[in-house]
Amino acid sequence: MKRNLLIITITILLSTTLFTADSSAISTTTVTALATTTQTDNNNFYNMGRGVVNIGTCWLELFRCMVYRNSEVPFWGFIAGAVEGSGFTGMRAFGGVTDFIFLGFDIGSIYNDKFQEFVWNSQWIPESSLQNAQKTK
């Protein structure tokens, strides 16, 4: 009985997260506008689902930061990205655990423009103007 209840709860949390996530292509100006506004449809199931997803995907921050920094500065960016990624991995895991432990009650958000709610919302590759500036130097 407990196992079935656990499976149903996890299914509801994951489906709530997947159905409320915006998967359409959005321009960068819209993303920054969305990130600066407060979330009006803040509910506990969404926050708990975000916590479960962030616990499961926190390790991707390491690779995301390594790819991002390496595309800016080859080799040294790889090392700096590994350091930054390990910090972001810890932050994402901590945010996920607190979202889940506090049952989705929003006690203060750690998410902002640089640290998005989900790892796939963050920038993986810098803007092309930054890449071209590094190549011309």
N, C-alpha and C positions, 0 to 999 in steps of 0.2 A: 504494500500500500504506500509506504513512504517512497519507494523507488518510483512508482507511477506519478506520485505528486511532484517529486523532484523533476522528472522528465517533462511534465506538463508546465511547471513553472518556468523552466529554462526555455522551453519552446515559446511560451508567451512572451518572455523577455526578449528573446532574439527576434521574433517576428515583429514586435513593437518597434524595436530599433531599426530593423530593415525597412519597415513600411513608412517610418517617419523620416528616414534619411532622404535627402534630396540628391538624386542621382543624375539630374540633367546637367548639361554643360552650362556653366555660368561664367560670365566674364569676371576678370579680376576686380573690377570696380564694384560689381555686385557682391562679390565675396567679402570685400572689405566693408561694404555697407552692412551686410548681414552680420559680420563679426562684431561690429561696433554697437549694433542695436541689442537690446536685451531680448531674451527669448520669452515671448508672451505665452506660448503653449508649453510652458515648463510643467511637466508632470513626473510623478515618481517612477512610473514604469519606463519612461524614456531614459531618465537618469540612471536607473538600475541597469537597463540594457546597455547604456553607454559604458557603465562601469564594467560589465561582463566583457564587452567587446574590447575595451581598453586593456583589461587584464590579459586577454588572449592575443592581442596584437601589439603589446608594448615592445616586444623584441624587434619589430620592424623599424622602430625609431633609429636604432643603431645603423641599419643599412641605408635608411632615408638620408640621414645626416652625412654619412660617408659619401653617398652619391652626390648630394647637393654640394658639399664643400670641395669634392674632387673635381667637379665640373667648373668650379671657380678657379681653383689653384691646384694643378696636378701634383700628386704625391703628398705635398704638405697638407693639402686640403683633406686628403684621405686620413691622415693622422689626426688632424684637428676635428674632422667629422666623427671619428671614432670616439674621441673624448666627449664631444658635444652629444653624440648619440647615446652614449652610456648614461649621461645625465638626464636626457629626455626620456630614456627608457625607464629610469627610476621614477621620474615625475609622472609618466603615463600610468605606470603600475600603481603608484601611490594614489593617483586620482581615481583609478578604477576601483581600487579596494575601498576607498572612502565613499565613493558613490554607492557601492553595494552594501557596505556595512551600515551606513546611515539611511538605508532603505529608499534612496533616491531623493531625500530631502536636500535641497540646495542650500548648504551652509556657507557658501562663498565659492565662487568659481575661480579655478586656476587657468581656465582656457581664455586665450586672447588671440590676436592676429598671428603671433609667432608660434603659439602652441595651440593648435586647433583642437576641437572636440574629438575628432577621429584622425588616425594617422593618414588616411587617404584624402583628407581635406587639406593637409599640409602641402607645401610646395616641395616637389621632389627634384626639380631642376630649376635653376635660377633663370631670370629673364634673359633673353638673347642679347640685350644690350650689355649686360655684365660679362657675358662670355666673350663678346666681341672686344670689349675694352681690355680684357686680359690678353687676348691674342695680339692686339696692336702694340702692346708695350714691349 
